[in-house]
């Protein structure tokens, strides 16, 4: 096969279908000469050098090349002459410019411009400005060599998306929001192996490159692929942050071989919907804290992240788990997922109640899962000396550490933060926990919406009405 090196004698402006194009070897095989040698496909590229098979045009050999004109048949190797294209009645014809490698008398067959389907549009949830996310059309992404295009079958809304909606976390206007995709592989990049189109997969909210210094240190969430030192703050969080996310009909998954995890046949979309973010994040709160068998753990806020932290703490061996929230439905779900005690913070002071439940000792681990000064401070106040505060919340204002609760820095306390771990192995492990029946998070899906109704879904979720925990969004 002839490689994708440019062999272009200048640029020909082809006005066909409104695109100014030039010809370049595209690397695929179009057909064979009459002597059996493969001929290169010629793909058209825009002046911005974006591949155009989806953009409406593709150049193919219009008639077989005879053995007399085939360089390989003549024992002259595989170098093909440069080609300049001239548009003639929707056909691209070699302009016969001489070439250093063109033996005298060699002719190329006519090239035909074959119209293909224009790049399709897809529906997507687009951030317009603070307070406004709307459904609009965007082009389906082109697939690079290491990428995969996923057709999204189910996704959801995260509390971080609400922070973006409110303008508390800045993203670019026009960005597609969302980072929790479940779907089917629509198209694979040319260098992606080990997967097949039509395969059910998930990708984590964090999509590490797999090869940066951060990834090789086990900190893929801080992936700095392409930077001089290999670390970038929150660099692994790309979906709905630095690249288009998955509240759309399609999403482009970068570094597919590091991030796509096949879904076991026996699991539904809703059963694995929590894996990309909230299950991974919630469990990591317990993991980062180093919960040991017999520990006493308090989890502040029993939203989706906090509920997963509660389940993760129980699975990690905590003998007592205390869930704190103010909404009855969430407290009930907390008990179902492993909380031994629940504290209604609308009726009781959670610090006083937790100290009472522990006989004044305090807890070994406090997990903060909301991202407010009040919950962070309360989590610090209930720690025993030498205890660990594991912070999962996304904070929108500066935090203050109370001197007394922090024991003036002399209490041997440990404060640790965690950004959701990602990557295909993390996703595989989480789905294995579900498949093995160790935890069932499907019940957390309380409401279902079509993508077209996403504005109503955001309104419900952000205002925590009607007992909502998680919403499932489908095309």
Buried (B, 14 or more C-beta within 10 A) or exposed (E): EBEBEEBBBEBBEBEBBEBEBBBBBBBBEBEBBEBEBBBBBBBBBBEEEEBBBBBBBBBBBBEBBEBEBBBBBEEEEEBBBBBBBBBEEBBBBBEBEEBEEBEEEBEBBEBBBEEBEEBEEBBBBBBEEEEEBEBBEBBBBBBBEBBBBBBBBBBBBBBBBBBBBEBBBEBEEEBBBBBBBBBBBBBBBEEBEEBEEEBBBBBBBBBBBBEBBBBEEEBBBBBBBEEEEBBBEEBBBBBBBBBBBBBBBBBBBBBBBBBBBBBBEEBEBBBBBBBBBBBBBBBBBBBBBBBEEEBBBBBBBBBBBBBBBBBBBBBBEBEBBBBBBBBEBBBBBBBEBBBBBBBBBEEBEBBEBBBEBBEEBBBBBBBBBBBBEEBBBBBBBBBBEEBBBBBBBBBEEEEEEEEEBBEEEEBEBBBEEBBBBBBBBBBBBBBEBBBEEEBEBBEBBBBBBEBEBBBEBBEBBBEBEEEBBBBBBBB
